């Protein structure tokens, strides 16, 4: 039973993080209640960026440049 609960919690956390990462790219600040687009260009690489690097390896330099920049209000994705 303990292993089943552990696995459930792990899978739920992964599912939550995947949806959260996707919403950071596709939603607005009004819908999210937090700045949209801020985290994907923060210090951590999210799954959507990993997929982008797999499909477009030539983007690595541009992505590294963006990730290295500090996140400021001006650098966040525009709200639609």
C-alpha positions as CSV (number, residue, x, y, z in Angstrom):
1,X,0.0,0.0,0.0
2,X,2.8,2.4,0.9
3,X,4.5,1.9,-2.6
4,X,1.2,2.5,-4.3
5,X,0.6,5.8,-2.5
6,X,4.2,6.8,-3.2
7,X,3.8,6.0,-6.9
8,X,0.5,7.9,-7.0
9,X,2.0,10.9,-5.4
10,X,5.0,10.9,-7.7
11,X,2.9,10.5,-10.8
12,X,0.5,13.2,-9.7
13,X,3.4,15.6,-9.1
14,X,4.9,14.9,-12.5
15,X,1.5,15.4,-14.2
16,X,1.0,18.7,-12.3
17,X,4.5,19.9,-13.3
18,X,3.9,19.1,-17.0
19,X,0.6,21.0,-17.0
20,X,2.2,23.9,-15.2
21,X,5.1,24.1,-17.6
22,X,2.7,24.0,-20.6
23,X,0.5,26.7,-19.1
24,X,3.6,28.9,-18.6
25,X,4.0,28.9,-22.4
26,X,0.4,29.0,-23.5
27,X,-1.6,31.0,-20.9
28,X,-1.8,34.6,-19.6
29,X,-1.1,36.2,-16.3
30,X,-4.8,36.9,-15.8
31,X,-5.7,33.2,-16.1
32,X,-2.7,31.8,-14.2
33,X,-2.7,34.3,-11.3
34,X,1.1,34.6,-11.7
35,X,3.4,36.0,-14.4
36,X,3.0,33.9,-17.5
37,X,6.3,32.9,-19.2
38,X,8.5,33.9,-16.3
39,X,9.7,30.4,-15.3
40,X,10.5,28.9,-18.7
41,X,13.2,31.5,-19.0
42,X,14.3,31.3,-15.4
43,X,17.2,29.3,-14.2
44,X,15.7,25.8,-14.7
45,X,15.1,24.0,-18.0
46,X,11.6,22.7,-18.3
47,X,10.3,19.8,-20.4
48,X,9.0,22.0,-23.2
49,X,12.6,23.4,-23.6
50,X,14.1,20.0,-23.5
51,X,11.7,18.9,-26.4
52,X,12.6,22.1,-28.3
53,X,16.3,21.3,-27.9
54,X,15.7,17.7,-29.2
55,X,13.9,19.0,-32.3
56,X,15.9,22.1,-32.9
57,X,19.5,21.5,-31.6
58,X,20.7,24.7,-33.3
59,X,18.5,26.7,-30.8
60,X,20.9,25.6,-27.9
61,X,22.9,28.8,-28.0
62,X,19.9,31.1,-28.1
63,X,18.2,29.2,-25.3
64,X,21.3,29.3,-23.1
65,X,21.5,33.1,-23.7
66,X,17.9,33.6,-22.6
67,X,18.2,31.3,-19.6
68,X,21.4,33.1,-18.4
69,X,19.5,36.5,-18.3
70,X,17.7,37.4,-15.0
71,X,14.0,37.3,-15.2
72,X,12.6,40.9,-15.0
73,X,9.1,42.2,-15.5
74,X,10.1,43.6,-18.9
75,X,11.5,40.2,-20.0
76,X,8.3,38.2,-19.2
77,X,6.0,37.0,-22.0
78,X,3.4,39.6,-22.9
79,X,-0.1,39.1,-21.6
80,X,-2.7,38.6,-24.4
